[in-house]
Amino acid sequence: MDTPLEKITFAVVDLETTGLSAQRDTVVEVAAVKLKNGIIGESFQSLVHTSFIPFPATQVHGIDADMVRDAPRLGAVRDDFLRFVQDCVLVGHNIKHFDMRFLTALFSVPEGRVCVDTLRLSRALFSRERSHSLISVAQRMGMGNQNFHRALDDATVTARIFVELLKAGKPEFKILKDIVAW
């Protein structure tokens, strides 16, 4: 927790799912981008096989059953994803209340794994702003029209937002515990 931020490799994560419950629903797409010293590096993205995607979920992310029919099964994707994010600090927009629930339930990520939530950082740094949704924060930061609700696109824009939030929080943000607290 006392590691300087410039020595940390972050993995900015996003999931697309069939619903909101990690107990009843499943992941249909997972992505992560690595970030170190403000520079986006390698990325990981995979659709995940499932036999049914409810229409309301498809309306959100545009992923339907035909798109995931030949995708790898969850176990294979899980193993590849865990190798990719190994030794990284996880970051995500609303990661503590959404993504981590699915990562814990379906990907065997330990419940207490250190993660950084850009939603919480945005609320702390820009408390007067009304909305802190990913779309709202991206628009406020001049990140224009993105392809929201696809995992790799959301992970990439979240990484860009994270870099800007770290800049906005300086000089207070120096070590990991400075940003995990939110």
N, C-alpha and C positions, 0 to 999 in steps of 0.2 A: 504493500500500500504506500510505501515511501519511495517507490521507484519514480524517477523523473519522467515526465511525459514523453520527452524526446527519445527515451530508450525503450518505449513500449511499442509493440506492434499490435494494433487494434484490428479486429475483424468486425466490420459493420454488416449486420445480419438483417435479412427480411424474409418473412414467410408469407405465402398465400395459402389459405386454408378453405375447407368446406364449410366452416362456421366458426363460432366464437368459443366453443367449449373444447378444451384439450382432452376431456374425458370422452366426449361423444363424436368429435369431428377429427379430421385428419389434415395433413399437410399435402398440398398439391404442387407446390413449388417452393424451393429454398434457394437462397443466394447469399453470398457474402463477398465483400471486397476488403482486401487488406489495406491498411493505412498506417504509414509511419512518417513522422516528422511532417505531417500535412500533405504527404504525397500518396495518391491512390496507386496501388500496385496490382497484384494478381487478383483474379476474381474466380468465384465458383458459382455455378448455377445448374440446377437440375429440376425438371418436372418430376413428379412422383406418381407412380401408377396408383390409381384407385378406380373402382368400378362405377362409382356414382358421385356426381357433383351436383348438389342442389342448384336449381336455376337462380335463386337469389345470390348465391356465391359467384356463379358465372357472371351475373350482371355486374358484380363489383370488379372482378379481376380479368374477366374475359376468357378464363380457362374452362374448357368443357371436357367431357369424358373422352371424346375423340382425340383430343390433344394429349391426353395422358395414357391412352390405351397401351402404347408400346414403350412407355417410360419405365425406367428401372423401379423396382419395388423399394419400399421404405428402408428395409434393412441395408441394401446396397448403398443407397443415397446417404443414409445415416453414417455409415462407415467412412465414406469419402468426405463428407462434410466435417466429421469429427477430426479427421486427419488434417483437413485444411485449416481449421480454427485452433488446432492444438497450439498451446503456448501463446495464444493471443488473448487479449482482453476483449470481450464481446461488447458491441455497441449497437443500439437500435433505437428507433423511435417508438416509444411505449414498450420497450423490451421487457421492463420489469412486470408489467401487468398483462402482456399478451404473448409475445414471442417466447419468453422464458417458460411459460406454462407448457407450451407445446414442445419446446426443446427438452424440458425435464420429462414430460410424459412419454414422448415418442422417440427422442434422440438420446436418452439417458444422460443428459447434461445434468450434473449435480445441482440441486436446488440452490445451494449457497454460492454458486460460481459468481465471481466478480463480474459485473457488467455496468455499463454506463448508459443512461437513458437520456437521449437528446430531447425528448418531450419535457422531462423534468428540468434539464438545463435551460431550455428555452423559457419555461415558466419562471425559473429563478432569475434569469438575466433580463427578461423582458416582461416583467410582471404586469405591466399596464396594457399589454396587448390582449385582445379579447380571445383570439383563437390561436392555438398552438398545434393544430393539425399539421401533418407533414406538408400538405399542399399549401396551407397558409404561411408556414415558416419559409418554405422554399420561395414562394412569391415575394414575401417581404425581403428576402435576401437577394432578389433579382435573378433567381434561377429559372424564371420563365416557365414555358410549357414543357413539362416532362410527361413521360408515359407512366402515370401513377398507377399503382396497384398491380404491377408486375415486379416480381421479387428483385431481379438484378437492377432494374431502373430505380426502384425505391431504395435499395441498399446503396447505390451510387450517389443518389441525391442526398441521402442521410449522411453519407461520408462527407460530402461537400458542406452540408449544414454543420456537422460536427466540427470541421476545421474552422468555420466562421464563429461558432459558439466558443471554441477555445480562444480564438483571437479576442472576442468580446469580453471574455472572463479574465484575461491577463491584466495585471500581473498576479492575480489571486490564484490562477490555475498553474501550479508548478509540478505537483506530484499527483499520483493516481488517487489518493484519498481525497484530494481537493475536488475531484469531479464525480467520484463514486457516491459521495455523501448526498447528492441530489437524487 
